[in-house]
């Protein structure tokens, strides 16, 4: 019996990054597909048939004959069955090893155009998870904001561009991904800066409302923006770029309810209302670079960015009283992210030994309210 070949995430990521023709066939149930998916993939709702052993589950699926096919499911088991059926038709087909769980660690990058002289900004995107981290560099110095990938990713990017990482920052205590910031700082000797809080159980340099960091030809300024979490900060670079963490997204705002009682949610909603008004009062032309996106990130090298002016127009519903805002916000809160309590506790301690990230982090992020 012919063995069905598999493909690892790194290879598929490289294919997509280099524009190699490939058909990605997603065989998960529709509800799972709607949560998160690989950009450009095709969905066929045959999971139940495959699980039941239906040997004809893919008889009506037509794909290009001379393009490799990669089948995908949640963990890589049903996709093997699907690949076997397509292989019997004479197609070049692979099953994605580890499925969407493994794909949660796949990433791509985009250069962010900026008017800042002698400043480069690189957006690093977890394509399935939607986590966005950043490298900002000037005159060979670089800082990393919200590192969500293995530290080797940032080390390799810094080496490729000839940058020395001198600062590593987080915007808040994350609940949807493991923060790699502490490990990255230890690996590079960079200063680790986190919002001043009693939540973190390891050494770091506290970020306060007075924090400013010189970086080559520019300056980073910390802005307290509590609401999503009590310790949330945004970072303003050179008066023209705002790294908004989970406070502002390209089409929504951060949720205030995670790990909070009813009274705490109300308190955080009030704080969020004030933080949003602070940020939306900044110049309309200010670029906003968020900490997440709710959609799979295509391999298109197009940065996920908006402006204060565009957000002010989209978020007209936040320009109401604190009470009216809280009522509207609470009616919009989505389901909680997977494993958010476990991830939060791990990020508090900063020790991930014995942890398999793709098991803990699997699933879409649900941080935004729009």
DRENDO-1510 file (C-alpha; in Angstrom, 1 decimal, always signed):
<recs>
REC; n; res; u; v; w
REC; 1; UNK; +0.0; +0.0; +0.0 .
REC; 2; UNK; +1.4; +3.4; -1.0 .
REC; 3; UNK; +2.3; +5.7; +1.9 .
REC; 4; UNK; +0.6; +9.0; +1.9 .
REC; 5; UNK; +3.3; +11.8; +2.1 .
REC; 6; UNK; +3.1; +14.6; +4.6 .
REC; 7; UNK; +4.3; +18.2; +4.5 .
REC; 8; UNK; +5.6; +20.2; +7.5 .
REC; 9; UNK; +4.5; +23.7; +8.3 .
REC; 10; UNK; +7.9; +25.3; +7.5 .
REC; 11; UNK; +7.8; +23.9; +4.0 .
REC; 12; UNK; +4.2; +25.0; +3.3 .
REC; 13; UNK; +5.1; +28.5; +4.8 .
REC; 14; UNK; +8.1; +28.7; +2.4 .
REC; 15; UNK; +5.9; +27.6; -0.6 .
REC; 16; UNK; +3.4; +30.4; +0.2 .
REC; 17; UNK; +6.0; +33.0; +0.9 .
REC; 18; UNK; +7.7; +32.3; -2.4 .
REC; 19; UNK; +4.5; +32.2; -4.4 .
REC; 20; UNK; +4.7; +28.5; -5.3 .
REC; 21; UNK; +1.4; +27.2; -6.8 .
REC; 22; UNK; -0.4; +25.0; -4.3 .
REC; 23; UNK; -4.0; +24.0; -3.6 .
REC; 24; UNK; -4.7; +23.9; +0.1 .
REC; 25; UNK; -7.8; +21.7; +0.9 .
REC; 26; UNK; -9.4; +22.3; +4.3 .
REC; 27; UNK; -11.5; +19.3; +5.3 .
REC; 28; UNK; -12.5; +20.5; +8.8 .
REC; 29; UNK; -16.2; +21.1; +9.9 .
REC; 30; UNK; -17.5; +24.4; +8.7 .
REC; 31; UNK; -17.7; +25.8; +12.3 .
REC; 32; UNK; -14.0; +25.2; +12.8 .
REC; 33; UNK; -13.2; +26.7; +9.4 .
REC; 34; UNK; -15.0; +29.9; +10.3 .
REC; 35; UNK; -12.9; +30.3; +13.4 .
REC; 36; UNK; -9.6; +30.4; +11.5 .
REC; 37; UNK; -8.1; +29.1; +8.3 .
REC; 38; UNK; -5.1; +29.2; +6.0 .
REC; 39; UNK; -5.3; +32.2; +3.6 .
REC; 40; UNK; -6.3; +31.1; +0.1 .
REC; 41; UNK; -7.4; +27.6; +1.2 .
REC; 42; UNK; -10.5; +25.8; -0.2 .
REC; 43; UNK; -13.0; +24.3; +2.1 .
REC; 44; UNK; -14.8; +21.0; +1.6 .
REC; 45; UNK; -17.1; +20.0; +4.4 .
REC; 46; UNK; -16.3; +16.3; +4.4 .
REC; 47; UNK; -14.9; +15.8; +7.9 .
REC; 48; UNK; -17.8; +13.6; +9.1 .
REC; 49; UNK; -17.7; +11.4; +6.0 .
REC; 50; UNK; -13.9; +10.9; +6.4 .
REC; 51; UNK; -14.4; +10.1; +10.1 .
REC; 52; UNK; -17.1; +7.6; +9.2 .
REC; 53; UNK; -14.7; +5.9; +6.7 .
REC; 54; UNK; -16.5; +6.9; +3.6 .
REC; 55; UNK; -14.1; +6.1; +0.8 .
REC; 56; UNK; -16.0; +8.3; -1.7 .
REC; 57; UNK; -15.9; +11.5; +0.5 .
REC; 58; UNK; -13.9; +13.4; -2.0 .
REC; 59; UNK; -15.3; +12.0; -5.3 .
REC; 60; UNK; -16.8; +15.3; -6.2 .
REC; 61; UNK; -13.8; +17.4; -5.4 .
REC; 62; UNK; -12.1; +18.9; -8.5 .
REC; 63; UNK; -8.7; +20.5; -8.2 .
REC; 64; UNK; -6.0; +21.4; -10.7 .
REC; 65; UNK; -4.2; +18.3; -11.9 .
REC; 66; UNK; -0.7; +19.7; -12.1 .
REC; 67; UNK; -0.6; +21.7; -8.8 .
REC; 68; UNK; +0.4; +20.0; -5.5 .
REC; 69; UNK; -2.5; +19.6; -3.1 .
REC; 70; UNK; -2.1; +19.9; +0.7 .
REC; 71; UNK; -4.9; +18.6; +2.9 .
REC; 72; UNK; -5.5; +20.2; +6.3 .
REC; 73; UNK; -7.6; +19.3; +9.4 .
REC; 74; UNK; -7.3; +20.2; +13.0 .
REC; 75; UNK; -4.4; +17.9; +14.0 .
REC; 76; UNK; -3.4; +16.0; +10.9 .
REC; 77; UNK; -5.4; +12.8; +11.1 .
REC; 78; UNK; -8.5; +13.3; +8.9 .
REC; 79; UNK; -6.3; +15.1; +6.4 .
REC; 80; UNK; -4.3; +11.9; +6.0 .
REC; 81; UNK; -7.4; +10.1; +5.0 .
REC; 82; UNK; -8.3; +12.9; +2.6 .
REC; 83; UNK; -4.8; +12.9; +1.1 .
REC; 84; UNK; -5.0; +9.1; +0.6 .
REC; 85; UNK; -8.2; +9.4; -1.4 .
REC; 86; UNK; -6.8; +12.2; -3.6 .
REC; 87; UNK; -3.5; +10.3; -4.1 .
REC; 88; UNK; -5.5; +7.3; -5.4 .
REC; 89; UNK; -6.7; +9.7; -8.2 .
REC; 90; UNK; -3.1; +10.2; -9.3 .
REC; 91; UNK; -2.7; +13.7; -7.7 .
REC; 92; UNK; +0.5; +15.0; -6.0 .
REC; 93; UNK; -0.9; +15.4; -2.5 .
REC; 94; UNK; +0.4; +15.9; +1.0 .
REC; 95; UNK; -1.2; +16.0; +4.4 .
REC; 96; UNK; -0.2; +18.9; +6.6 .
REC; 97; UNK; +1.7; +17.6; +9.6 .
REC; 98; UNK; +0.1; +18.6; +12.9 .
REC; 99; UNK; -2.8; +20.3; +11.0 .
REC; 100; UNK; -4.0; +23.7; +12.1 .
REC; 101; UNK; -2.5; +23.2; +15.6 .
REC; 102; UNK; +0.9; +23.3; +13.9 .
REC; 103; UNK; -0.1; +26.0; +11.5 .
REC; 104; UNK; -0.7; +28.4; +14.5 .
REC; 105; UNK; +3.1; +28.9; +14.6 .
REC; 106; UNK; +3.4; +29.8; +10.9 .
REC; 107; UNK; +4.3; +33.4; +10.1 .
REC; 108; UNK; +5.1; +36.0; +7.5 .
REC; 109; UNK; +6.3; +39.6; +7.4 .
REC; 110; UNK; +5.5; +43.0; +5.9 .
REC; 111; UNK; +7.5; +46.2; +5.8 .
REC; 112; UNK; +5.5; +49.1; +7.2 .
REC; 113; UNK; +6.0; +52.3; +5.1 .
REC; 114; UNK; +6.7; +55.3; +7.4 .
REC; 115; UNK; +7.5; +59.0; +7.2 .
REC; 116; UNK; +10.0; +58.6; +10.0 .
REC; 117; UNK; +13.5; +59.3; +8.7 .
REC; 118; UNK; +16.0; +56.5; +9.1 .
REC; 119; UNK; +13.5; +54.3; +10.8 .
REC; 120; UNK; +12.4; +50.8; +9.6 .
REC; 121; UNK; +9.4; +49.0; +10.9 .
REC; 122; UNK; +8.8; +45.3; +10.3 .
REC; 123; UNK; +5.4; +43.6; +11.0 .
REC; 124; UNK; +5.8; +39.9; +11.9 .
REC; 125; UNK; +2.4; +38.1; +11.6 .
REC; 126; UNK; +1.3; +34.7; +12.9 .
REC; 127; UNK; -0.8; +34.0; +9.8 .
REC; 128; UNK; -3.3; +31.7; +11.4 .
REC; 129; UNK; -3.4; +33.0; +15.0 .
REC; 130; UNK; -3.5; +36.7; +13.9 .
REC; 131; UNK; -0.9; +37.8; +16.5 .
REC; 132; UNK; +1.1; +40.8; +15.3 .
REC; 133; UNK; +4.6; +41.7; +16.6 .
REC; 134; UNK; +7.0; +44.3; +15.5 .
REC; 135; UNK; +10.6; +45.2; +15.1 .
REC; 136; UNK; +11.5; +48.9; +15.0 .
REC; 137; UNK; +15.0; +49.8; +14.0 .
REC; 138; UNK; +17.1; +52.9; +13.5 .
REC; 139; UNK; +20.9; +53.3; +13.0 .
REC; 140; UNK; +21.4; +49.6; +13.7 .
REC; 141; UNK; +19.5; +49.5; +17.0 .
REC; 142; UNK; +16.2; +47.6; +17.2 .
REC; 143; UNK; +13.4; +47.0; +19.6 .
REC; 144; UNK; +10.8; +44.2; +19.5 .
REC; 145; UNK; +7.2; +44.7; +20.6 .
REC; 146; UNK; +4.9; +41.8; +21.7 .
REC; 147; UNK; +7.1; +38.9; +20.6 .
REC; 148; UNK; +4.8; +36.0; +20.0 .
REC; 149; UNK; +7.0; +33.6; +18.0 .
REC; 150; UNK; +10.1; +31.6; +18.9 .
REC; 151; UNK; +13.0; +33.9; +19.7 .
REC; 152; UNK; +15.0; +32.5; +16.7 .
REC; 153; UNK; +12.5; +34.2; +14.3 .
REC; 154; UNK; +13.5; +37.6; +15.7 .
REC; 155; UNK; +17.2; +36.8; +16.0 .
REC; 156; UNK; +17.3; +35.7; +12.4 .
REC; 157; UNK; +15.4; +38.8; +11.2 .
REC; 158; UNK; +17.8; +41.0; +13.1 .
REC; 159; UNK; +20.8; +39.3; +11.7 .
REC; 160; UNK; +19.4; +39.5; +8.1 .
REC; 161; UNK; +18.9; +43.3; +8.5 .
REC; 162; UNK; +22.0; +44.0; +10.5 .
REC; 163; UNK; +20.2; +45.1; +13.6 .
REC; 164; UNK; +21.1; +44.8; +17.2 .
REC; 165; UNK; +18.1; +44.2; +19.5 .
REC; 166; UNK; +18.5; +46.5; +22.5 .
REC; 167; UNK; +14.9; +46.6; +23.9 .
REC; 168; UNK; +12.1; +44.0; +24.1 .
REC; 169; UNK; +8.7; +45.3; +25.2 .
REC; 170; UNK; +5.2; +43.9; +25.7 .
REC; 171; UNK; +2.0; +46.1; +25.6 .
REC; 172; UNK; +0.3; +44.0; +28.4 .
REC; 173; UNK; +0.0; +40.6; +29.9 .
REC; 174; UNK; -1.2; +38.5; +27.0 .
REC; 175; UNK; -3.9; +35.9; +27.3 .
REC; 176; UNK; -4.0; +34.4; +23.8 .
REC; 177; UNK; -0.4; +33.6; +23.1 .
REC; 178; UNK; +2.8; +32.8; +25.1 .
REC; 179; UNK; +5.0; +35.9; +25.3 .
REC; 180; UNK; +8.5; +35.1; +24.0 .
REC; 181; UNK; +9.7; +38.6; +25.2 .
REC; 182; UNK; +11.5; +37.4; +28.3 .
REC; 183; UNK; +13.4; +34.6; +26.5 .
REC; 184; UNK; +14.3; +36.9; +23.7 .
REC; 185; UNK; +15.7; +39.5; +26.1 .
REC; 186; UNK; +17.8; +36.9; +27.8 .
REC; 187; UNK; +19.1; +35.6; +24.5 .
REC; 188; UNK; +20.1; +39.1; +23.3 .
REC; 189; UNK; +21.0; +40.9; +26.5 .
REC; 190; UNK; +18.4; +43.4; +25.6 .
REC; 191; UNK; +16.4; +45.3; +28.3 .
REC; 192; UNK; +13.1; +43.7; +29.0 .
REC; 193; UNK; +10.4; +46.4; +29.5 .
REC; 194; UNK; +6.9; +45.4; +30.7 .
REC; 195; UNK; +4.1; +47.5; +32.1 .
REC; 196; UNK; +4.6; +48.1; +35.8 .
REC; 197; UNK; +2.4; +45.5; +37.5 .
REC; 198; UNK; +2.5; +43.0; +40.3 .
REC; 199; UNK; +1.3; +40.4; +37.8 .
REC; 200; UNK; +4.8; +39.5; +36.5 .
REC; 201; UNK; +6.8; +37.1; +38.7 .
REC; 202; UNK; +10.2; +37.7; +37.2 .
REC; 203; UNK; +12.7; +40.6; +36.8 .
REC; 204; UNK; +12.0; +43.3; +34.3 .
REC; 205; UNK; +12.3; +47.1; +33.9 .
REC; 206; UNK; +8.9; +48.7; +34.5 .
REC; 207; UNK; +7.2; +50.8; +31.9 .
REC; 208; UNK; +5.4; +53.8; +33.3 .
REC; 209; UNK; +3.7; +56.9; +32.0 .
REC; 210; UNK; +7.1; +58.6; +32.1 .
REC; 211; UNK; +9.0; +56.0; +30.0 .
REC; 212; UNK; +10.7; +57.2; +26.9 .
REC; 213; UNK; +13.3; +55.2; +25.0 .
REC; 214; UNK; +15.9; +56.6; +22.6 .
REC; 215; UNK; +16.3; +54.4; +19.5 .
REC; 216; UNK; +18.8; +55.6; +16.9 .
REC; 217; UNK; +17.2; +58.7; +15.3 .
REC; 218; UNK; +13.9; +58.3; +17.0 .
REC; 219; UNK; +12.2; +58.1; +20.4 .
REC; 220; UNK; +9.6; +55.8; +21.8 .
REC; 221; UNK; +7.1; +57.1; +24.3 .
REC; 222; UNK; +4.8; +55.0; +26.5 .
REC; 223; UNK; +1.1; +55.9; +26.9 .
REC; 224; UNK; -1.0; +54.2; +29.6 .
REC; 225; UNK; -4.1; +52.8; +27.9 .
REC; 226; UNK; -5.8; +50.6; +30.6 .
REC; 227; UNK; -9.1; +48.8; +29.7 .
REC; 228; UNK; -8.3; +45.6; +27.8 .
REC; 229; UNK; -6.1; +44.9; +30.9 .
REC; 230; UNK; -5.4; +47.2; +33.8 .
REC; 231; UNK; -1.7; +47.4; +32.9 .
REC; 232; UNK; -2.1; +48.0; +29.1 .
REC; 233; UNK; +0.2; +50.4; +27.4 .
REC; 234; UNK; +0.5; +51.8; +23.8 .
REC; 235; UNK; +3.7; +53.0; +22.4 .
REC; 236; UNK; +4.2; +56.1; +20.3 .
REC; 237; UNK; +7.2; +56.2; +18.0 .
REC; 238; UNK; +8.4; +59.5; +16.6 .
REC; 239; UNK; +5.0; +61.2; +16.9 .
REC; 240; UNK; +3.7; +59.4; +13.8 .
REC; 241; UNK; +3.3; +55.7; +14.5 .
REC; 242; UNK; +1.3; +54.2; +17.4 .
REC; 243; UNK; +1.7; +50.6; +18.5 .
REC; 244; UNK; -1.7; +50.1; +20.1 .
REC; 245; UNK; -1.4; +46.5; +21.5 .
REC; 246; UNK; -4.9; +45.2; +22.2 .
REC; 247; UNK; -6.5; +48.6; +22.8 .
REC; 248; UNK; -7.2; +49.5; +19.2 .
REC; 249; UNK; -7.4; +47.2; +16.2 .
REC; 250; UNK; -7.9; +48.1; +12.5 .
REC; 251; UNK; -11.6; +47.6; +12.9 .
REC; 252; UNK; -12.4; +47.3; +16.6 .
REC; 253; UNK; -11.2; +47.6; +20.2 .
REC; 254; UNK; -10.0; +45.3; +22.9 .
REC; 255; UNK; -12.3; +43.4; +25.2 .
REC; 256; UNK; -12.3; +44.2; +28.9 .
REC; 257; UNK; -13.9; +41.1; +30.3 .
REC; 258; UNK; -11.1; +38.4; +30.5 .
REC; 259; UNK; -10.3; +37.3; +34.1 .
REC; 260; UNK; -12.7; +39.8; +35.5 .
REC; 261; UNK; -15.8; +39.8; +37.7 .
REC; 262; UNK; -18.9; +41.8; +36.7 .
REC; 263; UNK; -17.8; +44.8; +38.7 .
REC; 264; UNK; -14.3; +44.6; +37.3 .
REC; 265; UNK; -15.6; +44.4; +33.8 .
REC; 266; UNK; -17.5; +47.6; +34.4 .
REC; 267; UNK; -14.4; +49.3; +35.9 .
REC; 268; UNK; -12.3; +48.2; +32.9 .
REC; 269; UNK; -14.9; +49.3; +30.4 .
REC; 270; UNK; -14.8; +52.8; +32.0 .
REC; 271; UNK; -11.0; +52.8; +31.8 .
REC; 272; UNK; -11.1; +51.6; +28.2 .
REC; 273; UNK; -13.6; +54.3; +27.3 .
REC; 274; UNK; -11.1; +56.9; +28.6 .
REC; 275; UNK; -8.1; +55.3; +26.9 .
REC; 276; UNK; -9.9; +55.2; +23.5 .
REC; 277; UNK; -10.8; +58.9; +23.8 .
REC; 278; UNK; -7.1; +59.6; +24.6 .
REC; 279; UNK; -5.9; +57.7; +21.5 .
REC; 280; UNK; -8.7; +58.9; +19.1 .
REC; 281; UNK; -7.8; +62.5; +20.0 .
REC; 282; UNK; -4.3; +62.0; +18.5 .
REC; 283; UNK; -3.6; +63.4; +15.0 .
REC; 284; UNK; -5.8; +61.8; +12.3 .
REC; 285; UNK; -2.8; +61.0; +10.1 .
REC; 286; UNK; -1.1; +58.9; +12.9 .
REC; 287; UNK; -0.5; +55.3; +11.8 .
REC; 288; UNK; -1.9; +52.7; +14.1 .
REC; 289; UNK; -0.3; +49.3; +14.2 .
REC; 290; UNK; -2.3; +46.8; +16.3 .
REC; 291; UNK; -1.3; +43.7; +18.3 .
REC; 292; UNK; -3.8; +41.4; +16.5 .
REC; 293; UNK; -5.9; +40.9; +13.5 .
REC; 294; UNK; -9.1; +38.8; +13.5 .
REC; 295; UNK; -8.5; +37.4; +10.0 .
REC; 296; UNK; -5.9; +35.0; +8.6 .
REC; 297; UNK; -2.9; +36.9; +7.4 .
REC; 298; UNK; -2.2; +36.4; +3.7 .
REC; 299; UNK; +1.3; +36.0; +2.3 .
REC; 300; UNK; +0.9; +39.3; +0.5 .
REC; 301; UNK; +3.5; +41.5; +2.2 .
REC; 302; UNK; +0.8; +44.1; +2.8 .
REC; 303; UNK; +1.0; +45.6; +6.3 .
REC; 304; UNK; -2.0; +45.5; +8.6 .
REC; 305; UNK; -2.3; +49.2; +9.4 .
REC; 306; UNK; -4.8; +52.0; +9.8 .
REC; 307; UNK; -4.9; +55.6; +11.0 .
REC; 308; UNK; -6.5; +57.4; +13.8 .
REC; 309; UNK; -8.8; +59.2; +11.3 .
REC; 310; UNK; -10.0; +56.0; +9.8 .
REC; 311; UNK; -10.6; +54.5; +13.3 .
REC; 312; UNK; -12.5; +57.6; +14.5 .
REC; 313; UNK; -14.9; +57.1; +11.5 .
REC; 314; UNK; -15.3; +53.4; +12.1 .
REC; 315; UNK; -15.7; +53.6; +15.9 .
REC; 316; UNK; -18.3; +56.3; +16.1 .
REC; 317; UNK; -20.2; +54.1; +18.6 .
REC; 318; UNK; -17.5; +54.7; +21.3 .
REC; 319; UNK; -18.2; +58.5; +21.2 .
REC; 320; UNK; -20.9; +58.2; +23.8 .
REC; 321; UNK; -21.1; +58.5; +27.6 .
REC; 322; UNK; -19.2; +56.0; +29.7 .
REC; 323; UNK; -22.4; +54.3; +30.8 .
REC; 324; UNK; -23.8; +54.0; +27.3 .
REC; 325; UNK; -20.4; +52.7; +26.1 .
REC; 326; UNK; -20.3; +50.1; +28.8 .
REC; 327; UNK; -23.8; +48.8; +27.9 .
REC; 328; UNK; -23.0; +48.6; +24.2 .
REC; 329; UNK; -19.6; +47.0; +24.8 .
REC; 330; UNK; -21.0; +44.3; +27.1 .
REC; 331; UNK; -23.6; +43.4; +24.5 .
REC; 332; UNK; -20.8; +42.8; +21.9 .
REC; 333; UNK; -18.5; +40.6; +23.9 .
REC; 334; UNK; -17.6; +37.3; +22.0 .
REC; 335; UNK; -16.7; +33.9; +23.4 .
REC; 336; UNK; -13.5; +33.7; +25.4 .
REC; 337; UNK; -10.3; +32.7; +23.7 .
REC; 338; UNK; -9.1; +29.0; +24.1 .
REC; 339; UNK; -6.9; +28.4; +27.1 .
REC; 340; UNK; -6.7; +32.1; +28.0 .
REC; 341; UNK; -6.4; +31.4; +31.8 .
REC; 342; UNK; -3.6; +28.9; +31.3 .
REC; 343; UNK; -1.8; +31.2; +28.9 .
REC; 344; UNK; -2.1; +34.2; +31.3 .
REC; 345; UNK; -0.7; +32.2; +34.2 .
REC; 346; UNK; +2.2; +31.0; +32.1 .
REC; 347; UNK; +3.0; +34.5; +31.0 .
REC; 348; UNK; +2.8; +35.7; +34.6 .
REC; 349; UNK; +5.5; +33.2; +35.6 .
REC; 350; UNK; +7.6; +33.5; +32.4 .
REC; 351; UNK; +8.6; +29.8; +32.5 .
REC; 352; UNK; +7.4; +27.6; +29.6 .
REC; 353; UNK; +9.6; +24.6; +30.3 .
REC; 354; UNK; +7.8; +21.4; +29.4 .
REC; 355; UNK; +5.1; +23.3; +27.5 .
REC; 356; UNK; +4.3; +22.5; +23.9 .
REC; 357; UNK; +3.2; +25.9; +22.4 .
REC; 358; UNK; +1.1; +24.6; +19.6 .
REC; 359; UNK; -1.0; +22.6; +22.1 .
REC; 360; UNK; -1.5; +25.6; +24.4 .
REC; 361; UNK; -2.0; +28.3; +21.8 .
REC; 362; UNK; -4.1; +26.4; +19.2 .
REC; 363; UNK; -7.2; +28.3; +18.0 .
REC; 364; UNK; -8.2; +31.7; +16.8 .
REC; 365; UNK; -7.7; +34.8; +19.0 .
REC; 366; UNK; -10.8; +36.5; +20.2 .
REC; 367; UNK; -9.5; +39.8; +21.5 .
REC; 368; UNK; -11.4; +42.2; +19.4 .
REC; 369; UNK; -14.8; +43.8; +19.7 .
REC; 370; UNK; -16.1; +45.7; +16.6 .
</recs>
